[in-house]
Amino acid sequence: MDGVRETQRLALVIEFDGTKFHGWQRQDNAFTVQEAMEDAMRLLEGEISAPNFAAAGRTDSGVHATHMLIHADVLQSRWQKNPHAYIKGLNYHLRDVGVLVHGVKAVPDNFHARFDCFERRYQYKIWNRPVSSCLYDKQMWWVFQPLAVDKMNQAASLLLGQHDFTSFRAAHCQAHTAERVVKVLDVKQDGHVITVDVAADAFLYHMVRNIVGTLVAVGEGRWQPEYVTALLEGKNRCAAAQTAPAHGLYFTDASYPEFSAQDVSAQTFSGLQG
């Protein structure tokens, strides 16, 4: 063997509390989800080379996830001996950090969590009540004015399909093109909670939060739903509404040709219970 250690690539599904992290991607001067996962993997795997992690999306500071899919290369021998170690073992080391693994699946060596993903899904949570909530203060955006959900949905329908979303991208967005395909954009209300569900092939920097800010402006009556068409045509970020706060945003799914993050999680739960 000459010291060669065979590896197995895994797809891991994680959830995390974004208020505890400065986003996904490792940084030199801030604690991130990637750093937490790499530290836990080193404790599980022992002295190995730096873990090869990649994520379906790069979340900002404060953004949460329920089903973020990442890939990592692990020791093949450990995986074959005890697959559940990559749930129970990692979670043992992550138990006080704010991130947990709840899905795992072996994938081919050429699988890539980011580049093979053809659809990403987010939800944005709004607490719509005259009084804020001490329970959801870090999980939802408090909007005290009553929101007209029907008007928000009318505006949302105009953003479906392929468009140039320049008016909804942050100034520091590095994407080569602002063209994106929005496949789902729905607004639903359940009591005081309003949820914006959005899926697209990919997202620009702050795109979801900028869309939500504009939908809220429509819901408050500041703009008519048709104004979003003018925003798309004008390609002017300054003409759109404020960026919604990060703490109301959740990464909820990543889709691939043969499975989704939610599929992997459901299959893992079934195996653990069996």
ChimeraX commands (.cxc) that place a marker at each C-alpha (Angstrom):
marker #1 position 0.00,0.00,0.00 radius 0.5
marker #1 position 3.03,2.31,0.55 radius 0.5
marker #1 position 1.00,4.47,2.93 radius 0.5
marker #1 position -1.73,5.19,0.37 radius 0.5
marker #1 position -5.10,5.67,2.05 radius 0.5
marker #1 position -8.06,5.03,-0.22 radius 0.5
marker #1 position -10.88,7.55,0.03 radius 0.5
marker #1 position -14.62,7.56,-0.53 radius 0.5
marker #1 position -16.51,10.69,-1.54 radius 0.5
marker #1 position -19.64,11.33,0.51 radius 0.5
marker #1 position -22.60,13.66,0.13 radius 0.5
marker #1 position -23.47,15.00,3.57 radius 0.5
marker #1 position -26.64,16.91,4.43 radius 0.5
marker #1 position -26.31,19.41,7.23 radius 0.5
marker #1 position -28.41,21.94,9.09 radius 0.5
marker #1 position -27.02,24.91,10.94 radius 0.5
marker #1 position -27.94,27.97,12.96 radius 0.5
marker #1 position -26.57,30.82,10.88 radius 0.5
marker #1 position -26.45,33.25,13.79 radius 0.5
marker #1 position -23.45,31.32,15.12 radius 0.5
marker #1 position -21.40,31.55,11.92 radius 0.5
marker #1 position -19.99,34.04,9.44 radius 0.5
marker #1 position -21.36,32.07,6.50 radius 0.5
marker #1 position -20.26,28.78,4.95 radius 0.5
marker #1 position -16.85,29.49,3.43 radius 0.5
marker #1 position -13.70,29.34,5.57 radius 0.5
marker #1 position -12.22,32.71,6.52 radius 0.5
marker #1 position -8.99,33.70,8.23 radius 0.5
marker #1 position -10.56,35.85,10.94 radius 0.5
marker #1 position -14.09,34.50,11.48 radius 0.5
marker #1 position -15.74,31.20,12.47 radius 0.5
marker #1 position -17.61,29.54,9.59 radius 0.5
marker #1 position -19.61,26.38,8.94 radius 0.5
marker #1 position -16.84,24.99,6.73 radius 0.5
marker #1 position -14.31,25.41,9.53 radius 0.5
marker #1 position -16.61,23.67,12.01 radius 0.5
marker #1 position -17.14,20.75,9.63 radius 0.5
marker #1 position -13.42,20.43,8.84 radius 0.5
marker #1 position -12.51,20.45,12.53 radius 0.5
marker #1 position -15.07,17.75,13.30 radius 0.5
marker #1 position -13.92,15.61,10.36 radius 0.5
marker #1 position -10.30,15.79,11.50 radius 0.5
marker #1 position -11.31,14.64,14.98 radius 0.5
marker #1 position -13.21,11.72,13.46 radius 0.5
marker #1 position -10.71,10.69,10.79 radius 0.5
marker #1 position -7.46,11.34,12.65 radius 0.5
marker #1 position -4.32,12.68,11.00 radius 0.5
marker #1 position -5.34,12.98,7.37 radius 0.5
marker #1 position -4.84,15.67,4.78 radius 0.5
marker #1 position -7.14,18.67,4.84 radius 0.5
marker #1 position -10.76,17.55,4.23 radius 0.5
marker #1 position -11.94,18.21,0.69 radius 0.5
marker #1 position -15.23,20.03,1.35 radius 0.5
marker #1 position -17.50,21.84,-1.10 radius 0.5
marker #1 position -21.06,23.07,-0.60 radius 0.5
marker #1 position -24.09,23.43,-2.85 radius 0.5
marker #1 position -24.27,27.11,-1.91 radius 0.5
marker #1 position -22.22,29.77,-0.17 radius 0.5
marker #1 position -24.44,31.21,2.52 radius 0.5
marker #1 position -23.82,34.63,4.06 radius 0.5
marker #1 position -23.24,35.42,7.71 radius 0.5
marker #1 position -26.46,34.84,9.67 radius 0.5
marker #1 position -28.18,32.68,7.02 radius 0.5
marker #1 position -29.50,29.32,8.24 radius 0.5
marker #1 position -29.83,25.93,6.54 radius 0.5
marker #1 position -32.16,22.96,6.97 radius 0.5
marker #1 position -30.80,20.84,4.08 radius 0.5
marker #1 position -27.45,22.10,2.82 radius 0.5
marker #1 position -25.59,19.43,0.82 radius 0.5
marker #1 position -21.81,19.27,0.93 radius 0.5
marker #1 position -19.31,16.71,-0.29 radius 0.5
marker #1 position -16.24,15.41,1.50 radius 0.5
marker #1 position -13.59,12.75,0.88 radius 0.5
marker #1 position -13.25,10.33,3.82 radius 0.5
marker #1 position -11.37,7.14,4.62 radius 0.5
marker #1 position -12.87,4.33,2.56 radius 0.5
marker #1 position -12.10,1.74,5.21 radius 0.5
marker #1 position -13.99,3.66,7.90 radius 0.5
marker #1 position -16.96,4.26,5.62 radius 0.5
marker #1 position -17.19,0.57,4.72 radius 0.5
marker #1 position -16.87,-0.50,8.34 radius 0.5
marker #1 position -19.29,1.98,9.91 radius 0.5
marker #1 position -21.26,4.37,7.68 radius 0.5
marker #1 position -23.19,5.68,10.69 radius 0.5
marker #1 position -19.96,7.13,12.07 radius 0.5
marker #1 position -20.43,9.99,9.64 radius 0.5
marker #1 position -23.71,10.85,11.35 radius 0.5
marker #1 position -23.16,9.92,14.98 radius 0.5
marker #1 position -19.40,10.53,15.13 radius 0.5
marker #1 position -19.48,13.91,13.42 radius 0.5
marker #1 position -22.48,15.02,15.46 radius 0.5
marker #1 position -20.69,14.07,18.67 radius 0.5
marker #1 position -17.96,16.57,17.82 radius 0.5
marker #1 position -20.47,19.14,16.51 radius 0.5
marker #1 position -22.98,18.86,19.37 radius 0.5
marker #1 position -22.19,22.27,20.92 radius 0.5
marker #1 position -21.27,24.15,17.75 radius 0.5
marker #1 position -24.56,24.92,16.00 radius 0.5
marker #1 position -24.36,22.52,13.03 radius 0.5
marker #1 position -25.47,18.89,12.69 radius 0.5
marker #1 position -25.33,16.18,10.00 radius 0.5
marker #1 position -28.61,14.39,9.22 radius 0.5
marker #1 position -27.95,12.81,5.84 radius 0.5
marker #1 position -25.13,10.83,4.23 radius 0.5
marker #1 position -24.71,9.02,0.92 radius 0.5
marker #1 position -21.77,7.54,-0.99 radius 0.5
marker #1 position -21.29,9.26,-4.35 radius 0.5
marker #1 position -18.81,8.87,-7.25 radius 0.5
marker #1 position -15.40,10.50,-6.95 radius 0.5
marker #1 position -16.28,13.04,-9.63 radius 0.5
marker #1 position -19.47,14.23,-7.88 radius 0.5
marker #1 position -19.35,17.92,-6.95 radius 0.5
marker #1 position -21.82,19.46,-4.51 radius 0.5
marker #1 position -21.70,22.86,-6.20 radius 0.5
marker #1 position -21.11,22.26,-9.89 radius 0.5
marker #1 position -23.49,19.27,-10.25 radius 0.5
marker #1 position -26.38,21.07,-8.54 radius 0.5
marker #1 position -29.02,22.20,-11.04 radius 0.5
marker #1 position -31.54,23.72,-8.59 radius 0.5
marker #1 position -31.24,25.39,-5.20 radius 0.5
marker #1 position -34.12,26.19,-2.90 radius 0.5
marker #1 position -34.53,28.73,-0.12 radius 0.5
marker #1 position -37.25,29.83,2.25 radius 0.5
marker #1 position -37.54,33.23,3.83 radius 0.5
marker #1 position -39.47,33.58,7.10 radius 0.5
marker #1 position -41.27,36.78,8.12 radius 0.5
marker #1 position -42.88,37.36,11.53 radius 0.5
marker #1 position -45.83,39.61,10.66 radius 0.5
marker #1 position -47.38,40.93,13.86 radius 0.5
marker #1 position -47.53,44.35,15.56 radius 0.5
marker #1 position -45.45,42.91,18.41 radius 0.5
marker #1 position -42.12,41.16,17.84 radius 0.5
marker #1 position -41.33,37.65,19.12 radius 0.5
marker #1 position -38.72,36.73,21.72 radius 0.5
marker #1 position -38.79,33.15,20.36 radius 0.5
marker #1 position -38.21,33.97,16.69 radius 0.5
marker #1 position -36.12,37.12,16.99 radius 0.5
marker #1 position -33.07,35.45,15.36 radius 0.5
marker #1 position -35.03,33.18,13.01 radius 0.5
marker #1 position -37.43,35.54,11.22 radius 0.5
marker #1 position -37.64,39.12,9.98 radius 0.5
marker #1 position -40.10,41.09,12.08 radius 0.5
marker #1 position -42.35,43.24,9.88 radius 0.5
marker #1 position -44.99,44.95,12.00 radius 0.5
marker #1 position -47.09,46.45,9.20 radius 0.5
marker #1 position -49.82,44.12,7.87 radius 0.5
marker #1 position -48.73,42.52,4.59 radius 0.5
marker #1 position -51.06,41.81,1.67 radius 0.5
marker #1 position -49.96,38.29,0.71 radius 0.5
marker #1 position -52.14,38.27,-2.41 radius 0.5
marker #1 position -50.33,41.36,-3.74 radius 0.5
marker #1 position -46.97,39.82,-2.87 radius 0.5
marker #1 position -47.88,36.72,-4.89 radius 0.5
marker #1 position -48.94,38.85,-7.86 radius 0.5
marker #1 position -45.54,40.51,-7.82 radius 0.5
marker #1 position -43.77,37.18,-7.32 radius 0.5
marker #1 position -45.44,35.69,-10.41 radius 0.5
marker #1 position -43.82,38.39,-12.55 radius 0.5
marker #1 position -40.36,37.24,-11.46 radius 0.5
marker #1 position -40.84,33.63,-12.56 radius 0.5
marker #1 position -38.85,32.37,-15.52 radius 0.5
marker #1 position -35.60,33.56,-17.05 radius 0.5
marker #1 position -34.73,37.21,-16.47 radius 0.5
marker #1 position -31.82,39.55,-15.97 radius 0.5
marker #1 position -31.89,40.08,-12.19 radius 0.5
marker #1 position -29.43,43.00,-12.11 radius 0.5
marker #1 position -31.89,44.98,-9.96 radius 0.5
marker #1 position -31.78,42.20,-7.37 radius 0.5
marker #1 position -28.04,41.57,-7.11 radius 0.5
marker #1 position -25.68,43.09,-4.57 radius 0.5
marker #1 position -23.08,45.61,-5.68 radius 0.5
marker #1 position -20.22,43.20,-4.96 radius 0.5
marker #1 position -21.73,40.25,-6.83 radius 0.5
marker #1 position -19.02,38.58,-8.92 radius 0.5
marker #1 position -21.25,36.51,-11.21 radius 0.5
marker #1 position -20.41,36.92,-14.90 radius 0.5
marker #1 position -24.08,37.26,-15.86 radius 0.5
marker #1 position -27.24,38.33,-14.03 radius 0.5
marker #1 position -29.39,35.93,-16.06 radius 0.5
marker #1 position -31.11,33.40,-13.79 radius 0.5
marker #1 position -34.13,31.08,-14.07 radius 0.5
marker #1 position -36.55,31.31,-11.16 radius 0.5
marker #1 position -38.66,28.15,-11.11 radius 0.5
marker #1 position -40.68,28.66,-7.92 radius 0.5
marker #1 position -41.63,31.84,-6.07 radius 0.5
marker #1 position -44.59,31.51,-3.71 radius 0.5
marker #1 position -45.71,33.48,-0.67 radius 0.5
marker #1 position -47.82,31.73,1.99 radius 0.5
marker #1 position -49.17,32.81,5.35 radius 0.5
marker #1 position -49.80,30.65,8.41 radius 0.5
marker #1 position -50.93,32.75,11.32 radius 0.5
marker #1 position -48.29,35.38,11.98 radius 0.5
marker #1 position -45.68,33.59,9.85 radius 0.5
marker #1 position -45.25,34.47,6.17 radius 0.5
marker #1 position -42.99,32.16,4.16 radius 0.5
marker #1 position -41.45,33.01,0.81 radius 0.5
marker #1 position -40.46,29.81,-1.03 radius 0.5
marker #1 position -38.06,30.27,-3.95 radius 0.5
marker #1 position -36.18,27.86,-6.23 radius 0.5
marker #1 position -33.83,28.68,-9.11 radius 0.5
marker #1 position -31.01,27.20,-11.13 radius 0.5
marker #1 position -28.65,29.49,-9.21 radius 0.5
marker #1 position -28.76,32.74,-7.29 radius 0.5
marker #1 position -26.89,36.01,-7.42 radius 0.5
marker #1 position -25.31,37.54,-4.33 radius 0.5
marker #1 position -28.16,38.69,-2.03 radius 0.5
marker #1 position -30.70,37.92,-4.77 radius 0.5
marker #1 position -33.23,36.16,-2.52 radius 0.5
marker #1 position -33.00,38.77,0.22 radius 0.5
marker #1 position -33.39,41.59,-2.32 radius 0.5
marker #1 position -36.43,39.91,-3.86 radius 0.5
marker #1 position -37.99,39.49,-0.42 radius 0.5
marker #1 position -37.36,43.15,0.42 radius 0.5
marker #1 position -39.19,44.17,-2.74 radius 0.5
marker #1 position -42.08,41.77,-2.11 radius 0.5
marker #1 position -42.48,43.22,1.39 radius 0.5
marker #1 position -42.60,46.73,-0.09 radius 0.5
marker #1 position -45.42,45.55,-2.34 radius 0.5
marker #1 position -47.16,43.84,0.60 radius 0.5
marker #1 position -47.02,47.06,2.60 radius 0.5
marker #1 position -48.64,48.96,-0.27 radius 0.5
marker #1 position -45.63,51.13,-1.13 radius 0.5
marker #1 position -45.54,49.73,-4.65 radius 0.5
marker #1 position -47.99,47.99,-6.94 radius 0.5
marker #1 position -47.15,44.42,-8.03 radius 0.5
marker #1 position -46.47,45.58,-11.61 radius 0.5
marker #1 position -43.53,47.65,-10.39 radius 0.5
marker #1 position -41.31,44.54,-10.33 radius 0.5
marker #1 position -41.54,44.39,-14.13 radius 0.5
marker #1 position -40.13,47.90,-14.30 radius 0.5
marker #1 position -37.38,46.83,-11.90 radius 0.5
marker #1 position -36.40,43.93,-14.16 radius 0.5
marker #1 position -36.37,46.14,-17.23 radius 0.5
marker #1 position -34.54,49.00,-15.52 radius 0.5
marker #1 position -31.62,46.85,-14.28 radius 0.5
marker #1 position -31.00,49.28,-11.42 radius 0.5
marker #1 position -30.40,47.95,-7.91 radius 0.5
marker #1 position -30.99,51.40,-6.44 radius 0.5
marker #1 position -34.59,51.36,-7.69 radius 0.5
marker #1 position -35.47,48.22,-5.69 radius 0.5
marker #1 position -36.23,47.91,-1.99 radius 0.5
marker #1 position -33.99,47.24,0.97 radius 0.5
marker #1 position -32.18,43.94,1.43 radius 0.5
marker #1 position -34.08,41.71,3.84 radius 0.5
marker #1 position -32.08,40.70,6.96 radius 0.5
marker #1 position -29.99,37.55,6.75 radius 0.5
marker #1 position -31.52,35.84,9.79 radius 0.5
marker #1 position -34.84,35.15,8.04 radius 0.5
marker #1 position -33.24,33.14,5.21 radius 0.5
marker #1 position -32.90,29.34,5.10 radius 0.5
marker #1 position -31.19,27.11,2.52 radius 0.5
marker #1 position -33.72,24.25,2.25 radius 0.5
marker #1 position -32.73,21.95,-0.62 radius 0.5
marker #1 position -30.25,21.21,-3.40 radius 0.5
marker #1 position -31.23,19.06,-6.40 radius 0.5
marker #1 position -29.04,16.77,-8.51 radius 0.5
marker #1 position -29.82,14.46,-11.43 radius 0.5
marker #1 position -30.35,11.40,-9.20 radius 0.5
marker #1 position -31.32,12.81,-5.79 radius 0.5
marker #1 position -31.87,15.90,-3.69 radius 0.5
marker #1 position -30.57,16.88,-0.27 radius 0.5
marker #1 position -33.99,16.18,1.23 radius 0.5
marker #1 position -33.99,12.72,-0.42 radius 0.5
marker #1 position -30.62,11.88,1.14 radius 0.5
marker #1 position -31.82,12.97,4.56 radius 0.5
marker #1 position -35.04,10.94,4.35 radius 0.5
marker #1 position -33.16,7.80,3.23 radius 0.5
marker #1 position -30.65,8.23,6.04 radius 0.5
marker #1 position -33.38,8.55,8.66 radius 0.5
marker #1 position -34.96,5.35,7.32 radius 0.5
marker #1 position -31.64,3.51,7.59 radius 0.5
marker #1 position -30.93,4.74,11.12 radius 0.5
marker #1 position -34.38,3.72,12.31 radius 0.5
marker #1 position -34.11,0.33,10.62 radius 0.5
marker link #1:1,2 radius 0.2
marker link #1:2,3 radius 0.2
marker link #1:3,4 radius 0.2
marker link #1:4,5 radius 0.2
marker link #1:5,6 radius 0.2
marker link #1:6,7 radius 0.2
marker link #1:7,8 radius 0.2
marker link #1:8,9 radius 0.2
marker link #1:9,10 radius 0.2
marker link #1:10,11 radius 0.2
marker link #1:11,12 radius 0.2
marker link #1:12,13 radius 0.2
marker link #1:13,14 radius 0.2
marker link #1:14,15 radius 0.2
marker link #1:15,16 radius 0.2
marker link #1:16,17 radius 0.2
marker link #1:17,18 radius 0.2
marker link #1:18,19 radius 0.2
marker link #1:19,20 radius 0.2
marker link #1:20,21 radius 0.2
marker link #1:21,22 radius 0.2
marker link #1:22,23 radius 0.2
marker link #1:23,24 radius 0.2
marker link #1:24,25 radius 0.2
marker link #1:25,26 radius 0.2
marker link #1:26,27 radius 0.2
marker link #1:27,28 radius 0.2
marker link #1:28,29 radius 0.2
marker link #1:29,30 radius 0.2
marker link #1:30,31 radius 0.2
marker link #1:31,32 radius 0.2
marker link #1:32,33 radius 0.2
marker link #1:33,34 radius 0.2
marker link #1:34,35 radius 0.2
marker link #1:35,36 radius 0.2
marker link #1:36,37 radius 0.2
marker link #1:37,38 radius 0.2
marker link #1:38,39 radius 0.2
marker link #1:39,40 radius 0.2
marker link #1:40,41 radius 0.2
marker link #1:41,42 radius 0.2
marker link #1:42,43 radius 0.2
marker link #1:43,44 radius 0.2
marker link #1:44,45 radius 0.2
marker link #1:45,46 radius 0.2
marker link #1:46,47 radius 0.2
marker link #1:47,48 radius 0.2
marker link #1:48,49 radius 0.2
marker link #1:49,50 radius 0.2
marker link #1:50,51 radius 0.2
marker link #1:51,52 radius 0.2
marker link #1:52,53 radius 0.2
marker link #1:53,54 radius 0.2
marker link #1:54,55 radius 0.2
marker link #1:55,56 radius 0.2
marker link #1:56,57 radius 0.2
marker link #1:57,58 radius 0.2
marker link #1:58,59 radius 0.2
marker link #1:59,60 radius 0.2
marker link #1:60,61 radius 0.2
marker link #1:61,62 radius 0.2
marker link #1:62,63 radius 0.2
marker link #1:63,64 radius 0.2
marker link #1:64,65 radius 0.2
marker link #1:65,66 radius 0.2
marker link #1:66,67 radius 0.2
marker link #1:67,68 radius 0.2
marker link #1:68,69 radius 0.2
marker link #1:69,70 radius 0.2
marker link #1:70,71 radius 0.2
marker link #1:71,72 radius 0.2
marker link #1:72,73 radius 0.2
marker link #1:73,74 radius 0.2
marker link #1:74,75 radius 0.2
marker link #1:75,76 radius 0.2
marker link #1:76,77 radius 0.2
marker link #1:77,78 radius 0.2
marker link #1:78,79 radius 0.2
marker link #1:79,80 radius 0.2
marker link #1:80,81 radius 0.2
marker link #1:81,82 radius 0.2
marker link #1:82,83 radius 0.2
marker link #1:83,84 radius 0.2
marker link #1:84,85 radius 0.2
marker link #1:85,86 radius 0.2
marker link #1:86,87 radius 0.2
marker link #1:87,88 radius 0.2
marker link #1:88,89 radius 0.2
marker link #1:89,90 radius 0.2
marker link #1:90,91 radius 0.2
marker link #1:91,92 radius 0.2
marker link #1:92,93 radius 0.2
marker link #1:93,94 radius 0.2
marker link #1:94,95 radius 0.2
marker link #1:95,96 radius 0.2
marker link #1:96,97 radius 0.2
marker link #1:97,98 radius 0.2
marker link #1:98,99 radius 0.2
marker link #1:99,100 radius 0.2
marker link #1:100,101 radius 0.2
marker link #1:101,102 radius 0.2
marker link #1:102,103 radius 0.2
marker link #1:103,104 radius 0.2
marker link #1:104,105 radius 0.2
marker link #1:105,106 radius 0.2
marker link #1:106,107 radius 0.2
marker link #1:107,108 radius 0.2
marker link #1:108,109 radius 0.2
marker link #1:109,110 radius 0.2
marker link #1:110,111 radius 0.2
marker link #1:111,112 radius 0.2
marker link #1:112,113 radius 0.2
marker link #1:113,114 radius 0.2
marker link #1:114,115 radius 0.2
marker link #1:115,116 radius 0.2
marker link #1:116,117 radius 0.2
marker link #1:117,118 radius 0.2
marker link #1:118,119 radius 0.2
marker link #1:119,120 radius 0.2
marker link #1:120,121 radius 0.2
marker link #1:121,122 radius 0.2
marker link #1:122,123 radius 0.2
marker link #1:123,124 radius 0.2
marker link #1:124,125 radius 0.2
marker link #1:125,126 radius 0.2
marker link #1:126,127 radius 0.2
marker link #1:127,128 radius 0.2
marker link #1:128,129 radius 0.2
marker link #1:129,130 radius 0.2
marker link #1:130,131 radius 0.2
marker link #1:131,132 radius 0.2
marker link #1:132,133 radius 0.2
marker link #1:133,134 radius 0.2
marker link #1:134,135 radius 0.2
marker link #1:135,136 radius 0.2
marker link #1:136,137 radius 0.2
marker link #1:137,138 radius 0.2
marker link #1:138,139 radius 0.2
marker link #1:139,140 radius 0.2
marker link #1:140,141 radius 0.2
marker link #1:141,142 radius 0.2
marker link #1:142,143 radius 0.2
marker link #1:143,144 radius 0.2
marker link #1:144,145 radius 0.2
marker link #1:145,146 radius 0.2
marker link #1:146,147 radius 0.2
marker link #1:147,148 radius 0.2
marker link #1:148,149 radius 0.2
marker link #1:149,150 radius 0.2
marker link #1:150,151 radius 0.2
marker link #1:151,152 radius 0.2
marker link #1:152,153 radius 0.2
marker link #1:153,154 radius 0.2
marker link #1:154,155 radius 0.2
marker link #1:155,156 radius 0.2
marker link #1:156,157 radius 0.2
marker link #1:157,158 radius 0.2
marker link #1:158,159 radius 0.2
marker link #1:159,160 radius 0.2
marker link #1:160,161 radius 0.2
marker link #1:161,162 radius 0.2
marker link #1:162,163 radius 0.2
marker link #1:163,164 radius 0.2
marker link #1:164,165 radius 0.2
marker link #1:165,166 radius 0.2
marker link #1:166,167 radius 0.2
marker link #1:167,168 radius 0.2
marker link #1:168,169 radius 0.2
marker link #1:169,170 radius 0.2
marker link #1:170,171 radius 0.2
marker link #1:171,172 radius 0.2
marker link #1:172,173 radius 0.2
marker link #1:173,174 radius 0.2
marker link #1:174,175 radius 0.2
marker link #1:175,176 radius 0.2
marker link #1:176,177 radius 0.2
marker link #1:177,178 radius 0.2
marker link #1:178,179 radius 0.2
marker link #1:179,180 radius 0.2
marker link #1:180,181 radius 0.2
marker link #1:181,182 radius 0.2
marker link #1:182,183 radius 0.2
marker link #1:183,184 radius 0.2
marker link #1:184,185 radius 0.2
marker link #1:185,186 radius 0.2
marker link #1:186,187 radius 0.2
marker link #1:187,188 radius 0.2
marker link #1:188,189 radius 0.2
marker link #1:189,190 radius 0.2
marker link #1:190,191 radius 0.2
marker link #1:191,192 radius 0.2
marker link #1:192,193 radius 0.2
marker link #1:193,194 radius 0.2
marker link #1:194,195 radius 0.2
marker link #1:195,196 radius 0.2
marker link #1:196,197 radius 0.2
marker link #1:197,198 radius 0.2
marker link #1:198,199 radius 0.2
marker link #1:199,200 radius 0.2
marker link #1:200,201 radius 0.2
marker link #1:201,202 radius 0.2
marker link #1:202,203 radius 0.2
marker link #1:203,204 radius 0.2
marker link #1:204,205 radius 0.2
marker link #1:205,206 radius 0.2
marker link #1:206,207 radius 0.2
marker link #1:207,208 radius 0.2
marker link #1:208,209 radius 0.2
marker link #1:209,210 radius 0.2
marker link #1:210,211 radius 0.2
marker link #1:211,212 radius 0.2
marker link #1:212,213 radius 0.2
marker link #1:213,214 radius 0.2
marker link #1:214,215 radius 0.2
marker link #1:215,216 radius 0.2
marker link #1:216,217 radius 0.2
marker link #1:217,218 radius 0.2
marker link #1:218,219 radius 0.2
marker link #1:219,220 radius 0.2
marker link #1:220,221 radius 0.2
marker link #1:221,222 radius 0.2
marker link #1:222,223 radius 0.2
marker link #1:223,224 radius 0.2
marker link #1:224,225 radius 0.2
marker link #1:225,226 radius 0.2
marker link #1:226,227 radius 0.2
marker link #1:227,228 radius 0.2
marker link #1:228,229 radius 0.2
marker link #1:229,230 radius 0.2
marker link #1:230,231 radius 0.2
marker link #1:231,232 radius 0.2
marker link #1:232,233 radius 0.2
marker link #1:233,234 radius 0.2
marker link #1:234,235 radius 0.2
marker link #1:235,236 radius 0.2
marker link #1:236,237 radius 0.2
marker link #1:237,238 radius 0.2
marker link #1:238,239 radius 0.2
marker link #1:239,240 radius 0.2
marker link #1:240,241 radius 0.2
marker link #1:241,242 radius 0.2
marker link #1:242,243 radius 0.2
marker link #1:243,244 radius 0.2
marker link #1:244,245 radius 0.2
marker link #1:245,246 radius 0.2
marker link #1:246,247 radius 0.2
marker link #1:247,248 radius 0.2
marker link #1:248,249 radius 0.2
marker link #1:249,250 radius 0.2
marker link #1:250,251 radius 0.2
marker link #1:251,252 radius 0.2
marker link #1:252,253 radius 0.2
marker link #1:253,254 radius 0.2
marker link #1:254,255 radius 0.2
marker link #1:255,256 radius 0.2
marker link #1:256,257 radius 0.2
marker link #1:257,258 radius 0.2
marker link #1:258,259 radius 0.2
marker link #1:259,260 radius 0.2
marker link #1:260,261 radius 0.2
marker link #1:261,262 radius 0.2
marker link #1:262,263 radius 0.2
marker link #1:263,264 radius 0.2
marker link #1:264,265 radius 0.2
marker link #1:265,266 radius 0.2
marker link #1:266,267 radius 0.2
marker link #1:267,268 radius 0.2
marker link #1:268,269 radius 0.2
marker link #1:269,270 radius 0.2
marker link #1:270,271 radius 0.2
marker link #1:271,272 radius 0.2
marker link #1:272,273 radius 0.2
marker link #1:273,274 radius 0.2
view
